[in-house]
Structures are given as structure tokens and as C-alpha cells.
Amino acid sequence: MKLHKINDQLVLDIDTYELTDIIDDYLTEEGGIVYEFLQELPSEEYRTFRLFFNEKCSETQLIQLLENFTDNELIDIVKFQS
């Protein structure tokens, strides 16, 4: 995952559909965060998705929620999908 900004808009890039779905559900259920729109990015390795968030969503809030996932949990989700 990669959290960054494009034209001052906060975006989160996530590899694989399953991981995107899990992160989306978690952000919505645990943080009340809903992305504005989703874009599928061209990739040869994985289906990569970019979630765009509105200005109400702070970078700090997103980071705090995403830090609840360990690296091993994220790796297991991606491996399970393969």
C-alpha cells in the first residue's frame, strides 16, 4: 500500500482486489471513512487500485487506522489470493 497525495488530494494505492476490499470495509466500519472514488491502475503484476479521499479525511486518521494491520496480515491476505 502507498498513501500519498495527487493535486492535494489524499489517495491510497493498494495491490490486489481482495486487499482493497478488506481495507475499504475496515476503513468504513472502524473509521467511518468512505472514499470518493476508486480507479483501477494498469499493472502487469496485480490489479492495483487507487482510492481517492475527500478533504474531510485526514492523513493522520488514515495512517492510524492502517497501522492496525501488521505486515504479516497484509502479506497473508495477498498470498491467500494467489
Backbone as JSON Lines, residues from 0, in Angstrom:
{"i":0,"aa":"M","n":[0.84,-1.17,0.0],"ca":[0.0,0.0,0.0],"c":[0.89,1.24,0.0]}
{"i":1,"aa":"K","n":[0.34,2.26,-0.61],"ca":[1.06,3.53,-0.65],"c":[0.06,4.67,-0.46]}
{"i":2,"aa":"L","n":[0.27,5.44,0.6],"ca":[-0.56,6.6,0.88],"c":[0.21,7.83,0.42]}
{"i":3,"aa":"H","n":[-0.42,8.64,-0.44],"ca":[0.24,9.83,-0.96],"c":[-0.82,10.82,-1.42]}
{"i":4,"aa":"K","n":[-0.37,11.94,-1.98],"ca":[-1.3,12.96,-2.47],"c":[-1.09,13.18,-3.96]}
{"i":5,"aa":"I","n":[-2.2,13.44,-4.63],"ca":[-2.2,13.84,-6.04],"c":[-3.0,15.13,-6.11]}
{"i":6,"aa":"N","n":[-2.36,16.19,-6.53],"ca":[-3.02,17.51,-6.59],"c":[-3.72,17.84,-5.28]}
{"i":7,"aa":"D","n":[-3.02,17.65,-4.18],"ca":[-3.52,17.93,-2.82],"c":[-4.67,17.02,-2.37]}
{"i":8,"aa":"Q","n":[-4.96,15.97,-3.12],"ca":[-5.99,15.03,-2.7],"c":[-5.31,13.76,-2.18]}
{"i":9,"aa":"L","n":[-5.75,13.31,-1.03],"ca":[-5.2,12.12,-0.4],"c":[-5.64,10.87,-1.15]}
{"i":10,"aa":"V","n":[-4.69,10.02,-1.51],"ca":[-5.0,8.78,-2.23],"c":[-4.25,7.62,-1.61]}
{"i":11,"aa":"L","n":[-4.83,6.45,-1.74],"ca":[-4.23,5.21,-1.24],"c":[-4.2,4.21,-2.37]}
{"i":12,"aa":"D","n":[-2.99,3.76,-2.74],"ca":[-2.82,2.74,-3.77],"c":[-2.7,1.39,-3.09]}
{"i":13,"aa":"I","n":[-3.46,0.42,-3.58],"ca":[-3.48,-0.91,-2.99],"c":[-3.4,-1.94,-4.1]}
{"i":14,"aa":"D","n":[-2.5,-2.92,-3.93],"ca":[-2.4,-4.03,-4.88],"c":[-3.4,-5.11,-4.5]}
{"i":15,"aa":"T","n":[-4.03,-5.66,-5.47],"ca":[-4.99,-6.76,-5.42],"c":[-6.39,-6.31,-5.0]}
{"i":16,"aa":"Y","n":[-7.36,-6.91,-5.62],"ca":[-8.75,-6.58,-5.34],"c":[-9.14,-6.97,-3.92]}
{"i":17,"aa":"E","n":[-8.75,-8.16,-3.5],"ca":[-9.16,-8.65,-2.17],"c":[-8.65,-7.74,-1.06]}
{"i":18,"aa":"L","n":[-7.4,-7.32,-1.15],"ca":[-6.85,-6.42,-0.14],"c":[-7.58,-5.08,-0.18]}
{"i":19,"aa":"T","n":[-7.88,-4.58,-1.35],"ca":[-8.64,-3.33,-1.48],"c":[-10.0,-3.45,-0.81]}
{"i":20,"aa":"D","n":[-10.66,-4.57,-1.03],"ca":[-11.98,-4.81,-0.44],"c":[-11.9,-4.85,1.09]}
{"i":21,"aa":"I","n":[-10.9,-5.54,1.61],"ca":[-10.74,-5.65,3.06],"c":[-10.42,-4.29,3.68]}
{"i":22,"aa":"I","n":[-9.5,-3.54,3.07],"ca":[-9.13,-2.22,3.57],"c":[-10.33,-1.27,3.5]}
{"i":23,"aa":"D","n":[-11.06,-1.31,2.4],"ca":[-12.25,-0.47,2.25],"c":[-13.27,-0.76,3.35]}
{"i":24,"aa":"D","n":[-13.56,-2.03,3.56],"ca":[-14.52,-2.41,4.62],"c":[-14.04,-1.94,5.99]}
{"i":25,"aa":"Y","n":[-12.76,-2.14,6.26],"ca":[-12.2,-1.76,7.56],"c":[-12.28,-0.25,7.78]}
{"i":26,"aa":"L","n":[-11.87,0.52,6.78],"ca":[-11.92,1.98,6.91],"c":[-13.35,2.47,7.14]}
{"i":27,"aa":"T","n":[-14.29,1.85,6.45],"ca":[-15.69,2.26,6.58],"c":[-16.25,1.88,7.95]}
{"i":28,"aa":"E","n":[-16.03,0.62,8.35],"ca":[-16.62,0.12,9.59],"c":[-15.93,0.66,10.84]}
{"i":29,"aa":"E","n":[-14.61,0.74,10.84],"ca":[-13.88,1.14,12.03],"c":[-13.63,2.65,12.11]}
{"i":30,"aa":"G","n":[-13.51,3.3,10.97],"ca":[-13.17,4.73,10.99],"c":[-14.22,5.64,10.42]}
{"i":31,"aa":"G","n":[-15.27,5.07,9.84],"ca":[-16.29,5.9,9.22],"c":[-15.78,6.64,7.98]}
{"i":32,"aa":"I","n":[-14.72,6.1,7.36],"ca":[-14.11,6.73,6.19],"c":[-14.59,6.04,4.92]}
{"i":33,"aa":"V","n":[-15.14,6.82,4.02],"ca":[-15.59,6.29,2.74],"c":[-14.85,7.07,1.65]}
{"i":34,"aa":"Y","n":[-14.25,6.36,0.72],"ca":[-13.52,7.04,-0.35],"c":[-14.5,7.68,-1.34]}
{"i":35,"aa":"E","n":[-14.02,8.71,-2.05],"ca":[-14.85,9.4,-3.04],"c":[-15.02,8.57,-4.3]}
{"i":36,"aa":"F","n":[-13.91,8.06,-4.82],"ca":[-13.99,7.19,-5.98],"c":[-12.76,6.3,-6.06]}
{"i":37,"aa":"L","n":[-12.89,5.25,-6.83],"ca":[-11.84,4.25,-6.99],"c":[-11.43,4.19,-8.45]}
{"i":38,"aa":"Q","n":[-10.13,4.05,-8.67],"ca":[-9.6,3.96,-10.02],"c":[-8.74,2.71,-10.11]}
{"i":39,"aa":"E","n":[-8.95,1.9,-11.14],"ca":[-8.09,0.75,-11.36],"c":[-6.91,1.2,-12.21]}
{"i":40,"aa":"L","n":[-5.7,0.88,-11.74],"ca":[-4.49,1.28,-12.42],"c":[-3.93,0.13,-13.25]}
{"i":41,"aa":"P","n":[-3.39,0.43,-14.41],"ca":[-2.79,-0.62,-15.22],"c":[-1.56,-1.21,-14.5]}
{"i":42,"aa":"S","n":[-1.5,-2.52,-14.45],"ca":[-0.37,-3.19,-13.81],"c":[-0.24,-4.59,-14.4]}
{"i":43,"aa":"E","n":[0.97,-5.03,-14.58],"ca":[1.19,-6.37,-15.13],"c":[1.21,-7.42,-14.03]}
{"i":44,"aa":"E","n":[1.54,-7.03,-12.8],"ca":[1.67,-7.99,-11.71],"c":[0.34,-8.24,-10.99]}
{"i":45,"aa":"Y","n":[-0.31,-7.18,-10.58],"ca":[-1.54,-7.28,-9.79],"c":[-2.57,-6.31,-10.37]}
{"i":46,"aa":"R","n":[-3.8,-6.52,-9.95],"ca":[-4.79,-5.47,-10.18],"c":[-4.55,-4.44,-9.09]}
{"i":47,"aa":"T","n":[-4.18,-3.26,-9.47],"ca":[-3.88,-2.2,-8.5],"c":[-5.0,-1.18,-8.51]}
{"i":48,"aa":"F","n":[-5.38,-0.75,-7.32],"ca":[-6.5,0.17,-7.18],"c":[-6.04,1.42,-6.43]}
{"i":49,"aa":"R","n":[-6.59,2.55,-6.82],"ca":[-6.3,3.82,-6.18],"c":[-7.61,4.36,-5.61]}
{"i":50,"aa":"L","n":[-7.62,4.57,-4.29],"ca":[-8.78,5.12,-3.61],"c":[-8.52,6.6,-3.34]}
{"i":51,"aa":"F","n":[-9.45,7.44,-3.77],"ca":[-9.35,8.88,-3.58],"c":[-10.26,9.29,-2.42]}
{"i":52,"aa":"F","n":[-9.73,10.09,-1.5],"ca":[-10.48,10.52,-0.33],"c":[-10.74,12.02,-0.39]}
{"i":53,"aa":"N","n":[-11.86,12.44,0.21],"ca":[-12.18,13.87,0.21],"c":[-11.42,14.59,1.32]}
{"i":54,"aa":"E","n":[-11.56,15.9,1.36],"ca":[-10.79,16.71,2.3],"c":[-11.18,16.48,3.76]}
{"i":55,"aa":"K","n":[-12.31,15.86,4.02],"ca":[-12.73,15.58,5.39],"c":[-11.86,14.5,6.03]}
{"i":56,"aa":"C","n":[-11.24,13.7,5.22],"ca":[-10.4,12.6,5.69],"c":[-8.98,13.1,5.9]}
{"i":57,"aa":"S","n":[-8.47,12.96,7.11],"ca":[-7.11,13.43,7.37],"c":[-6.11,12.3,7.15]}
{"i":58,"aa":"E","n":[-4.91,12.7,6.77],"ca":[-3.83,11.73,6.56],"c":[-3.52,11.01,7.87]}
{"i":59,"aa":"T","n":[-3.53,11.74,8.96],"ca":[-3.25,11.15,10.28],"c":[-4.28,10.08,10.62]}
{"i":60,"aa":"Q","n":[-5.53,10.36,10.37],"ca":[-6.6,9.4,10.66],"c":[-6.42,8.13,9.84]}
{"i":61,"aa":"L","n":[-6.12,8.28,8.57],"ca":[-5.9,7.11,7.72],"c":[-4.7,6.3,8.18]}
{"i":62,"aa":"I","n":[-3.62,6.96,8.48],"ca":[-2.41,6.26,8.94],"c":[-2.69,5.49,10.22]}
{"i":63,"aa":"Q","n":[-3.37,6.1,11.15],"ca":[-3.67,5.43,12.42],"c":[-4.49,4.16,12.19]}
{"i":64,"aa":"L","n":[-5.46,4.22,11.29],"ca":[-6.27,3.04,11.02],"c":[-5.47,1.97,10.29]}
{"i":65,"aa":"L","n":[-4.67,2.38,9.31],"ca":[-3.91,1.41,8.53],"c":[-2.81,0.75,9.35]}
{"i":66,"aa":"E","n":[-2.31,1.44,10.36],"ca":[-1.27,0.85,11.22],"c":[-1.79,-0.3,12.06]}
{"i":67,"aa":"N","n":[-3.1,-0.48,12.12],"ca":[-3.68,-1.61,12.85],"c":[-3.43,-2.94,12.13]}
{"i":68,"aa":"F","n":[-3.07,-2.88,10.86],"ca":[-2.73,-4.09,10.11],"c":[-1.23,-4.33,10.23]}
{"i":69,"aa":"T","n":[-0.84,-5.55,10.58],"ca":[0.58,-5.87,10.6],"c":[1.02,-6.22,9.18]}
{"i":70,"aa":"D","n":[2.32,-6.14,8.95],"ca":[2.86,-6.53,7.64],"c":[2.5,-7.97,7.32]}
{"i":71,"aa":"N","n":[2.58,-8.84,8.32],"ca":[2.27,-10.25,8.09],"c":[0.81,-10.47,7.71]}
{"i":72,"aa":"E","n":[-0.1,-9.72,8.33],"ca":[-1.52,-9.82,7.97],"c":[-1.73,-9.44,6.51]}
{"i":73,"aa":"L","n":[-1.1,-8.36,6.09],"ca":[-1.25,-7.91,4.71],"c":[-0.65,-8.92,3.73]}
{"i":74,"aa":"I","n":[0.51,-9.46,4.07],"ca":[1.15,-10.47,3.22],"c":[0.27,-11.71,3.12]}
{"i":75,"aa":"D","n":[-0.3,-12.13,4.22],"ca":[-1.18,-13.32,4.22],"c":[-2.41,-13.11,3.34]}
{"i":76,"aa":"I","n":[-2.97,-11.92,3.37],"ca":[-4.14,-11.62,2.54],"c":[-3.78,-11.74,1.07]}
{"i":77,"aa":"V","n":[-2.65,-11.17,0.69],"ca":[-2.21,-11.2,-0.71],"c":[-1.86,-12.63,-1.12]}
{"i":78,"aa":"K","n":[-1.18,-13.37,-0.25],"ca":[-0.81,-14.77,-0.56],"c":[-2.05,-15.64,-0.72]}
{"i":79,"aa":"F","n":[-3.03,-15.43,0.14],"ca":[-4.26,-16.22,0.09],"c":[-4.95,-16.06,-1.27]}
{"i":80,"aa":"Q","n":[-4.82,-14.9,-1.82],"ca":[-5.46,-14.59,-3.09],"c":[-4.77,-15.28,-4.27]}
{"i":81,"aa":"S","n":[-3.5,-15.53,-4.14],"ca":[-2.71,-16.1,-5.26],"c":[-3.03,-17.55,-5.52]}
